[in-house]
Amino acid sequence: MRYAPITDRLARLGSEKWVLHAAAQARRARGEEVINLTIGEPDVPTSPELIAAAARAMQAGRTGYSNGRGDAGLLNALSDRYTSYLRRDINPDRFLCLPGTQTALYLAFAVICEPDCEVILGDPMYATYEALIRASGATPVPVALRPEAGFRLQAADVARRITPATRAIFLNTPHNPTGAVLAPEDLSAICDLAARHDLWVVSDEVYQDLTHDGVAFTSALHDSTFEDRVIVAASISKSHAAPGFRSGWLCASEAFCRRALPVSETMLFGSQPFIADMTAEALRAPPDTARAMAERMSRRARLIQARLDGVAGLRVHVPQAGMFALLDIRALSVDSQAFALALLEATGVAAMPGASFGRALEGWLRLALNASDAVTEEACARIAAFAQREAA
């Protein structure tokens, strides 16, 4: 039988990147103890208030078909949120509502890319980014994010990789897995570079409400000069501890949204109205869940640094935002997957190998910050003991 080329392009870019997580889940299913630091889920359940909002909407009959662009109430809430944050009018026609950031990014690349074009992005990168780009037929062009630059994508490094085939620059701020936050000057330089080469800028900003210790977040949309070429994706999955509700959006120019709408409607004609109502309520409330979560995760990142930095040559990178800390294991191993599997087998601690996020993070582990302080302490003790045995 014949299959579409997309199946070949994505053949090794799905669950194979999550082998370590699957191994941890299998171990737990056998009744074995696991401290699972692999997945960036919120450390609290969805708030009762948001669940009640969704239930009220369902009970009120908000279970029918919705507008392909998104429910009017949610579009207005998004308009108010971005208008307030960016301090200029961002009208409802500049949004498309989709089930989560992942779907929003899939749509963005489907609309702006074609076979044989290129998309520049930072390496390391979130595990699904390569597949998102290749699904459109485009080719990802990784640019190393250097630790000495705080893992922030540098315009000069991007400029060296631009070719006539380049179609877009793909940003992630705050960044997964490094927790780096692009500064206004970083974004201005990258957007100016995009304008000079007539490129799109796509920015995944799902962690925007989870900055640590007073670090300021700046959106790729901050400068109105470049707003016609910037596409931002986000959701309530992280900020409101609601990943299972799959509620996200794109914010872009009106022209982009008009061109993208038929593609979006072909993928999924409208999201659930009761989830739209819940999301609108979430966006209009103070970001208390995100603030509390960010404080806890910042504390755990510092805990990991205090317990592991310098032990048997380990080094800890403390994030500026998000749900992860990075552990540099290069003094002990340059094979992050083998090290992570050995760590799991010996100690029951599951951490994601850096290789799952690109070549630039080989020799590192990504540690999720969503375990309790006590569990994080225990994980650090086990990792330290394992590292000392490996170094002996």
matplotlib code that plots the C-alpha trace (Angstrom):
import matplotlib.pyplot as plt

x = [0.0, 1.1, 1.4, 1.8, 5.3, 4.4, 4.5, 8.1, 9.0, 7.6, 8.5, 11.0, 9.8, 6.9, 6.9, 10.5, 11.7, 9.9, 11.5, 12.7, 9.2, 7.7, 10.3, 9.4, 5.7, 6.3, 8.3, 5.5, 2.9, 4.9, 4.5, 8.1, 8.9, 9.5, 10.3, 9.1, 10.8, 10.2, 7.0, 6.2, 2.7, 1.5, 2.0, -1.6, -4.9, -7.1, -8.8, -12.4, -13.5, -12.5, -14.1, -17.2, -17.2, -17.0, -19.8, -22.1, -21.6, -22.4, -25.5, -26.5, -26.5, -23.1, -22.4, -23.2, -21.1, -19.0, -17.6, -14.7, -12.6, -13.5, -16.3, -17.0, -16.7, -13.2, -12.1, -13.1, -11.3, -8.1, -8.4, -8.7, -5.7, -3.4, -4.6, -3.8, -0.4, 0.8, -0.7, -2.2, -5.4, -5.4, -8.8, -10.6, -10.1, -6.4, -7.1, -7.8, -8.8, -7.5, -7.1, -3.8, -0.5, 0.6, -2.3, -1.9, 1.7, 0.8, -1.7, 0.9, 3.5, 0.9, -0.1, 3.3, 5.5, 5.8, 8.1, 11.8, 11.6, 13.5, 12.6, 15.4, 15.0, 17.1, 18.8, 17.9, 14.2, 11.0, 10.7, 7.9, 9.2, 11.1, 8.0, 5.8, 8.1, 8.6, 4.9, 4.5, 7.2, 9.7, 13.2, 14.3, 17.6, 18.9, 21.0, 22.9, 21.7, 24.9, 25.1, 27.4, 24.6, 22.1, 20.7, 19.0, 18.8, 21.2, 20.4, 24.0, 23.8, 20.5, 21.8, 24.6, 22.0, 19.6, 19.4, 17.1, 15.0, 14.4, 10.8, 10.6, 12.4, 10.8, 11.1, 10.2, 10.1, 10.2, 12.1, 11.6, 13.8, 16.3, 14.0, 15.6, 13.6, 14.3, 15.0, 13.4, 16.7, 17.0, 13.5, 14.0, 17.2, 15.6, 12.5, 14.6, 16.5, 13.3, 12.0, 15.2, 14.9, 11.1, 10.7, 7.9, 8.5, 6.6, 6.8, 5.6, 4.8, 2.9, 5.1, 4.7, 3.0, 5.6, 8.6, 10.8, 12.1, 10.8, 12.1, 10.1, 8.5, 8.4, 6.3, 7.5, 4.6, 6.0, 7.1, 4.2, 6.7, 6.9, 3.4, 2.4, 5.0, 4.8, 2.6, 2.3, 0.9, -0.2, -2.7, -4.0, -2.4, 0.5, -0.6, -4.0, -3.0, -5.5, -3.5, -6.4, -8.8, -6.7, -7.5, -5.1, -4.9, -2.9, -2.5, -1.3, -2.3, -5.8, -4.5, -2.8, -6.0, -8.1, -5.8, -5.4, -9.1, -10.1, -7.1, -8.1, -11.8, -10.6, -8.6, -11.3, -14.4, -14.7, -13.7, -16.1, -18.2, -18.1, -14.3, -14.3, -16.4, -14.1, -11.0, -12.5, -13.1, -9.6, -8.1, -10.1, -9.0, -5.7, -3.0, -2.8, -2.3, 0.6, 2.3, 2.1, 3.4, 6.3, 7.3, 7.3, 9.2, 11.8, 12.4, 12.8, 15.3, 17.4, 17.1, 18.4, 21.3, 22.2, 22.1, 23.7, 25.9, 29.5, 28.7, 31.0, 31.4, 27.7, 26.6, 23.0, 21.5, 18.9, 16.0, 14.5, 11.1, 9.1, 9.0, 12.5, 16.1, 19.0, 21.7, 25.0, 26.4, 29.2, 31.8, 30.4, 28.8, 28.2, 25.4, 22.4, 19.9, 22.2, 22.9, 19.2, 18.3, 21.0, 19.9, 16.3, 17.4, 19.7, 17.7, 14.1, 14.6, 13.3, 14.7, 14.6, 17.8, 19.0, 19.3, 15.5, 15.7, 18.4, 22.2, 23.2, 21.8, 23.6, 25.3, 22.6, 19.4, 16.1, 14.6, 10.9, 10.2, 6.7, 7.5, 7.0, 9.9, 10.4, 10.3, 12.7, 15.1, 14.9, 15.5, 18.6, 20.0, 19.6, 21.1, 24.1, 24.8, 24.5, 26.9, 29.4, 29.4, 29.8, 32.7, 34.5]
y = [0.0, 3.6, 6.2, 10.0, 11.3, 13.0, 9.5, 9.2, 12.7, 12.1, 8.5, 8.9, 12.2, 11.1, 8.8, 7.7, 10.9, 9.9, 6.5, 7.5, 8.6, 5.4, 3.4, 5.2, 4.6, 0.9, 0.7, 2.4, 0.1, -2.9, -1.5, -0.2, 3.2, 6.0, 9.7, 11.0, 14.3, 13.8, 15.7, 19.4, 19.1, 21.7, 20.7, 21.4, 20.2, 22.6, 25.0, 24.1, 27.5, 26.8, 23.3, 24.9, 27.5, 24.7, 22.7, 25.8, 26.4, 22.8, 22.9, 26.1, 24.2, 25.4, 22.1, 22.8, 23.8, 26.9, 29.5, 28.3, 31.2, 30.8, 31.7, 35.5, 35.7, 34.1, 36.2, 39.3, 38.1, 37.5, 40.9, 42.5, 40.6, 41.4, 45.0, 45.5, 43.7, 45.3, 48.7, 49.1, 47.8, 44.2, 43.5, 40.1, 39.5, 38.9, 35.6, 32.0, 29.6, 26.1, 23.0, 23.8, 25.4, 22.3, 22.5, 26.3, 25.9, 23.1, 25.5, 28.3, 26.2, 24.7, 28.2, 29.8, 26.9, 24.6, 21.8, 22.7, 25.9, 26.3, 27.3, 28.5, 27.6, 27.3, 24.0, 22.7, 22.8, 21.3, 17.7, 18.2, 21.2, 19.3, 17.3, 20.4, 21.9, 18.7, 18.1, 21.2, 19.9, 22.5, 21.7, 22.7, 24.5, 24.4, 27.2, 26.3, 28.1, 28.8, 28.5, 31.5, 33.6, 32.3, 29.9, 33.0, 32.8, 35.4, 37.4, 37.1, 33.3, 33.3, 35.6, 33.1, 30.4, 32.4, 31.2, 32.0, 29.0, 30.5, 31.2, 31.7, 32.1, 30.0, 31.3, 29.9, 32.3, 31.5, 28.5, 24.8, 23.1, 25.9, 28.3, 31.2, 34.4, 36.5, 40.2, 43.1, 43.7, 40.1, 40.2, 43.5, 42.3, 39.0, 40.7, 43.4, 40.6, 38.9, 42.2, 42.7, 39.2, 39.1, 36.3, 35.2, 35.1, 32.3, 32.5, 29.9, 31.8, 29.2, 29.8, 33.6, 33.7, 31.4, 33.6, 33.3, 35.8, 39.0, 38.2, 40.2, 38.5, 40.3, 39.0, 38.8, 41.2, 43.9, 46.1, 47.1, 47.8, 44.0, 42.8, 41.9, 39.2, 37.9, 34.9, 34.1, 30.8, 30.2, 28.4, 28.0, 24.6, 25.7, 29.1, 27.8, 24.2, 23.0, 20.9, 18.4, 21.1, 21.7, 25.4, 27.6, 30.3, 32.1, 35.9, 37.3, 39.9, 40.1, 39.2, 36.0, 35.0, 35.5, 33.3, 30.7, 30.4, 28.0, 25.8, 25.9, 25.1, 22.1, 20.8, 21.4, 23.5, 25.3, 24.4, 23.5, 26.5, 25.4, 25.3, 28.7, 30.1, 28.6, 29.9, 33.4, 33.3, 32.2, 34.9, 37.7, 36.5, 37.4, 34.9, 33.6, 29.9, 30.8, 33.1, 30.5, 27.8, 29.9, 30.7, 27.0, 26.0, 28.7, 27.5, 23.9, 25.0, 26.7, 23.6, 21.4, 23.9, 23.8, 20.0, 19.0, 21.8, 20.7, 17.1, 14.8, 17.4, 18.1, 21.6, 23.0, 25.6, 27.6, 28.7, 32.2, 30.7, 27.6, 24.1, 22.7, 22.9, 21.5, 19.3, 19.2, 15.6, 16.0, 15.4, 11.9, 11.0, 12.5, 9.9, 11.5, 8.7, 5.9, 7.9, 8.6, 5.0, 3.9, 6.5, 5.2, 1.6, 2.3, 4.9, 5.1, 8.7, 9.5, 12.5, 13.4, 13.0, 16.2, 14.4, 14.4, 18.2, 18.4, 17.9, 21.0, 19.4, 16.1, 15.5, 17.2, 16.1, 18.0, 17.8, 18.8, 21.1, 19.8, 17.3, 18.5, 20.0, 16.8, 14.6, 16.9, 16.7, 12.9, 12.9, 15.1, 12.8, 9.8, 11.6, 12.8, 9.3, 7.9, 10.5, 9.9, 6.2, 6.9, 9.2, 6.8]
z = [0.0, -0.6, 2.1, 2.0, 2.4, 5.7, 7.4, 6.4, 7.5, 10.9, 11.4, 14.2, 15.6, 17.8, 20.8, 20.2, 21.8, 25.0, 25.5, 29.0, 30.0, 28.7, 30.6, 33.8, 33.3, 32.6, 35.8, 37.8, 36.2, 37.6, 41.0, 41.3, 42.9, 40.5, 41.0, 37.7, 36.6, 32.9, 32.0, 32.5, 33.9, 36.4, 40.0, 41.0, 39.5, 37.5, 39.9, 41.1, 39.9, 36.3, 36.4, 37.8, 34.9, 32.3, 34.1, 34.3, 30.6, 29.8, 32.0, 30.2, 26.9, 25.6, 23.9, 20.3, 17.3, 17.5, 15.2, 13.2, 14.3, 18.0, 20.3, 20.5, 24.2, 24.1, 21.2, 23.2, 26.3, 24.2, 22.6, 26.1, 27.5, 24.6, 24.3, 28.0, 27.9, 24.6, 25.3, 21.9, 20.3, 19.4, 18.0, 18.1, 14.3, 15.1, 16.9, 16.0, 18.8, 18.6, 20.9, 22.5, 21.5, 19.6, 17.2, 16.9, 15.8, 13.4, 11.7, 11.6, 9.8, 7.5, 6.4, 5.9, 4.8, 1.7, 0.6, 0.4, 2.4, 5.7, 9.3, 11.6, 15.3, 18.4, 19.4, 22.1, 21.3, 22.6, 21.5, 19.0, 17.1, 14.5, 13.6, 13.5, 10.9, 8.9, 8.8, 6.6, 4.2, 5.5, 6.8, 10.3, 10.5, 14.1, 15.6, 18.7, 21.9, 23.7, 27.5, 27.6, 26.1, 28.7, 26.0, 24.4, 20.6, 19.1, 15.9, 14.7, 14.9, 13.1, 10.3, 9.5, 8.7, 6.5, 2.9, -0.1, 1.2, 4.6, 5.3, 9.1, 12.4, 15.2, 18.7, 22.1, 25.0, 27.8, 26.5, 27.0, 28.0, 29.1, 30.8, 29.0, 28.4, 25.3, 26.2, 24.3, 22.5, 21.5, 20.0, 18.2, 16.6, 15.5, 14.2, 12.4, 10.7, 9.7, 8.2, 6.2, 4.7, 4.5, 6.9, 9.3, 13.0, 14.9, 18.7, 21.2, 24.4, 26.4, 29.5, 29.5, 32.9, 34.6, 34.9, 38.0, 40.6, 38.9, 35.4, 32.9, 29.9, 26.5, 23.7, 20.1, 19.4, 21.6, 18.7, 16.4, 13.6, 13.0, 14.0, 10.4, 10.3, 13.9, 14.8, 18.5, 20.0, 23.6, 25.7, 29.3, 29.7, 31.8, 33.2, 34.5, 35.2, 32.6, 30.0, 29.5, 28.4, 25.2, 24.9, 22.9, 20.3, 17.7, 17.7, 14.3, 11.8, 10.4, 7.0, 8.3, 10.2, 7.1, 5.1, 7.9, 8.8, 6.0, 6.9, 10.6, 9.7, 7.6, 10.6, 13.2, 12.7, 16.0, 19.6, 22.3, 23.5, 27.2, 27.1, 25.4, 28.3, 30.9, 29.0, 28.8, 32.6, 33.2, 31.1, 32.8, 36.3, 38.0, 37.2, 40.8, 39.8, 37.5, 40.1, 42.8, 40.5, 39.3, 42.9, 43.8, 40.7, 41.2, 44.7, 43.5, 40.8, 43.5, 45.7, 42.8, 42.3, 46.0, 46.2, 42.9, 41.5, 41.8, 42.9, 40.9, 38.3, 37.8, 36.9, 37.2, 34.9, 36.8, 34.6, 34.3, 33.7, 33.1, 34.6, 34.2, 35.4, 33.3, 34.7, 32.9, 33.2, 30.6, 33.3, 33.7, 30.3, 26.8, 26.2, 28.0, 27.1, 28.4, 31.5, 32.1, 31.6, 34.0, 36.5, 36.3, 36.7, 39.7, 41.6, 40.3, 39.3, 35.8, 34.0, 30.3, 28.3, 26.7, 23.4, 23.1, 22.7, 20.1, 19.5, 21.5, 24.8, 24.5, 27.8, 29.8, 31.6, 31.9, 35.4, 35.8, 38.7, 39.4, 42.2, 45.8, 47.6, 49.6, 46.6, 44.8, 47.7, 47.6, 43.9, 44.3, 47.0, 44.7, 41.7, 43.8, 45.1, 41.6, 40.2, 42.9, 42.2, 38.4, 39.1, 41.4]

ax = plt.figure().add_subplot(projection="3d")
ax.plot(x, y, z, "-o")
ax.set_aspect("equal")
plt.show()
